[in-house]
Amino acid sequence: MSKELQRVLSDAAERTGKGKNAIIIEALVKYLKAMERESLAEEARRQSELVSRNEQDADWYGMADTSGWR
């Protein structure tokens, strides 16, 4: 971690009364949730593009690629 980032983190900890670890964990959780949402959005776009390329087909519901779904 750069000295500047350490300074900013220390300042934030002082201002908020939170520990540095708490701030880091909170930021990490937000980042990981955003990554998950982004991944889901990418999959939705991919599925939408797949369907739109094959709009003429009557059975487009059966064209969904669910192989990577949990």
trRosetta pair geometry for C-beta under 8 A, 3 or more apart (Angstrom, degrees):
i j d omega theta_ij theta_ji phi_ij phi_ji
1 5 5.0 -117 -178 86 92 124
1 6 5.5 113 122 -59 115 88
1 9 7.7 -12 174 -5 145 145
2 5 4.6 93 57 8 85 101
2 6 6.9 -144 96 -5 45 86
3 6 5.5 -54 -150 36 33 115
3 7 6.4 36 151 -22 65 104
4 7 5.6 -53 -151 33 31 113
4 8 6.5 29 152 -17 65 105
5 8 5.7 -51 -144 37 34 111
5 9 6.2 37 154 -20 65 106
6 9 5.7 -55 -147 38 29 113
6 10 6.3 31 154 -20 64 106
7 10 5.7 -54 -148 36 30 111
7 11 6.3 31 153 -19 64 106
8 11 5.7 -53 -149 36 31 113
8 12 6.3 31 153 -19 65 106
9 12 5.7 -54 -147 36 31 110
9 13 6.3 33 154 -21 64 105
9 20 5.4 60 155 -137 113 102
9 23 6.4 164 -152 92 87 142
9 24 7.4 19 -141 -63 130 93
10 13 5.7 -53 -148 34 31 113
10 14 6.4 31 154 -18 64 106
10 20 7.0 -19 -87 -87 53 118
11 14 5.8 -57 -151 36 30 111
11 15 6.2 28 154 -18 66 109
12 15 5.7 -55 -143 39 31 110
12 16 6.0 7 166 0 67 114
12 18 7.7 -29 134 58 84 105
12 23 5.7 112 113 -134 123 157
13 16 6.5 -68 -137 49 22 94
13 17 7.8 161 172 -16 53 1
13 18 5.8 -106 -134 80 64 66
13 19 6.3 8 -143 -162 117 18
13 20 4.9 -42 -75 -69 144 67
13 23 6.0 -110 -79 -15 81 140
14 17 7.8 20 -178 -68 23 40
16 23 7.2 126 56 -83 145 114
18 22 4.5 -118 177 84 107 130
18 23 5.4 125 106 -54 126 88
18 26 7.9 -14 169 -5 158 141
19 22 4.5 98 58 2 83 104
19 23 7.2 -149 94 -5 46 84
20 23 5.7 -57 -153 36 34 111
20 24 6.3 32 152 -18 68 107
21 24 5.6 -56 -145 39 33 111
21 25 6.1 32 157 -19 68 107
22 25 5.9 -54 -144 38 28 109
22 26 6.2 31 156 -20 63 108
23 26 5.8 -54 -146 37 28 112
23 27 6.3 27 155 -17 63 108
24 27 5.8 -57 -148 38 29 110
24 28 6.2 30 153 -21 64 108
25 28 5.6 -55 -146 36 31 113
25 29 6.3 33 155 -20 65 104
26 29 5.9 -53 -148 34 29 111
26 30 6.6 27 154 -16 62 107
27 30 5.8 -56 -150 38 31 111
27 31 6.2 33 153 -21 65 108
28 31 5.6 -54 -146 37 31 113
28 32 6.2 27 157 -16 66 107
29 32 6.0 -57 -145 38 28 107
29 33 6.3 28 156 -17 64 108
30 33 5.9 -57 -147 38 29 110
30 34 6.3 29 154 -19 64 108
31 34 5.8 -58 -151 36 29 111
31 35 6.4 31 151 -21 64 105
32 35 5.5 -49 -147 33 34 115
32 36 6.5 37 152 -21 64 102
33 36 5.6 -52 -150 33 33 113
33 37 6.5 33 151 -17 65 104
34 37 5.7 -52 -147 37 33 111
34 38 6.2 36 152 -21 65 106
35 38 5.6 -54 -147 36 30 114
35 39 6.4 34 152 -22 64 104
36 39 5.7 -52 -150 33 31 113
36 40 6.5 29 152 -16 64 105
37 40 5.7 -56 -150 38 32 110
37 41 6.2 33 152 -20 66 107
38 41 5.6 -54 -146 37 31 112
38 42 6.4 36 153 -22 64 103
39 42 5.7 -51 -149 32 30 113
39 43 6.6 30 152 -17 62 104
40 43 5.7 -54 -151 36 33 111
40 44 6.4 35 151 -20 65 104
41 44 5.6 -52 -148 35 34 113
41 45 6.4 37 152 -20 65 103
42 45 5.7 -52 -150 35 32 112
42 46 6.4 33 151 -21 64 105
43 46 5.5 -52 -147 35 33 113
43 47 6.3 33 154 -17 66 105
43 68 7.5 -139 -121 88 125 122
44 47 5.8 -54 -147 38 30 110
44 48 6.2 33 153 -21 64 108
45 48 5.6 -56 -146 37 30 113
45 49 6.3 29 156 -18 66 106
46 49 5.9 -55 -149 36 29 109
46 50 6.4 33 151 -22 63 106
46 65 7.9 -62 129 54 112 121
47 50 5.6 -53 -150 33 32 115
47 51 6.5 28 155 -15 65 105
47 64 6.0 18 -146 -135 111 87
47 65 7.1 -147 -102 41 81 82
48 51 5.9 -58 -150 39 30 108
48 52 6.1 26 155 -18 67 110
49 52 5.7 -55 -139 39 31 109
49 53 6.3 34 159 -23 64 104
50 53 6.2 -56 -153 31 25 110
50 54 6.9 -14 159 15 59 112
50 63 6.3 -171 144 135 109 111
50 64 7.4 121 95 -113 137 44
50 65 6.6 -143 -120 -1 173 106
51 54 6.3 -85 -152 56 29 88
51 55 6.8 67 150 -80 68 67
51 60 5.2 80 -143 178 90 124
51 63 6.5 145 -96 82 67 125
51 64 7.6 1 -67 -80 104 74
52 55 5.7 2 -150 -50 39 107
54 57 4.7 -13 164 13 97 122
54 60 5.9 158 104 -112 100 97
54 63 5.8 -175 81 -134 150 172
55 60 6.8 2 -122 -81 34 148
57 60 5.4 127 84 -66 96 77
57 63 6.9 93 87 -45 144 137
59 62 4.6 -10 158 25 105 118
59 63 7.0 126 115 -31 76 89
60 63 5.2 -47 -156 20 50 122
61 64 6.7 -28 -178 -11 42 108
65 68 7.4 31 133 12 96 91
66 69 4.5 -39 -168 12 78 129
